[in-house]
Amino acid sequence: MLRILGKPQSINVRKVMWTCAELGLPFAREDWGSGYQPTDTPAFLALNPNGLVPVLVDGDVVLWQSNTICRYLATRAGDTPLLPLDAAARARVEQWMDWQATELNDAWRYAVMGLVRKSPAHTDPVQIAASAFQWNRMMGILERQLERTGAYVTGDTFTLADVLIGLSVNRWRMTPIDHAPLPAVLAYEERLFERPGYREFGRNGLP
């Protein structure tokens, strides 16, 4: 059975668990991270030298970086709509996965650290406001994409891009900032809510 090392609150751990749910893969999650087993021990650092969660253990295969883990699981499953075999279709999915990990993630970082995690190093209201502004700007890019597709991020089919971005939409909605009016994004989240994996690991009360 797959082992997922990481705490259940982590958005990156939840990416991996939701991917497993979509693929019907059983897994055992182990509590690691802040508030649980420490990740700065030699045993954990031997698995991930960065000391971060999640870590996936699949027999002799040990992986870190949540997006890489999700790609691995989809590829391991074979021909799946989550990550198409066709080069162009796959690239479109990975394009939006990488956008989530870079532009979108960078935009929310200061606001989330200050407003959700209550980090004492992230209390500057000017920087929080700037982060929230940039976050809404990035979400506007998603709004326009969803207006074009009318369904999921890359088109009519649910993919790994929707796992990552669906969790990001939930985080945006739950963080106490002024939210831009984005009706296509809100309708998208309601479509995601029809999926059991999103109800369990996405819109489950955690930002």
NORVEN-V463943 format. One line per field, one symbol per residue. ss: DSSP state (A for helix, B for strand, O for the rest). Layout:
ss: ???
//
This chain:
ss: OBBBBOOOOOAAAAAAAAAAAAAOOOBBBBOBOOOOBOOOOAAAAOOOOOOOOOBBBBOOBBBBOAAAAAAAAAAAAOOBOOBOOOAAAAAAAAAAAAAAAAAAAAAAAAAAAAAOOOOOOOOOAAAAAAAAAAAAAAAAAAAAAAAAAOOOOOOOOOOAAAAAAAAAAAAAAAOOOOOOOOAAAAAAAAAAOOOAAAAAAOOOOOO
//
